[in-house]
Amino acid sequence: MEKREIERVQSYMRRLFQNQTVRVVARPRKDDSAEVYLGEEFIGVLFRDDEDGDLSYNFQMAILETDLE
């Protein structure tokens, strides 16, 4: 994902979650996805999907059983 694209998605997520500590960070060897952090904590992966000419972004977040305790 390009820098401008990451900035746009990060801005959207900050507004959506009303949290300025959300950070979207490029992945070193992947150009179709980025990592999402809440402050310093990694919370998920954002995937870029431009299949069939329709661009969208999919946010995937895993919640571990131990996180619920």
Secondary structure, DSSP 8 states (H G I E B T S, - for coil): --HHHHHHHHHHHHHHHT-TTEEEEE-TT-SSEEEEEETTEEEEEEEEE-GGG--EEEEE----GGGG-
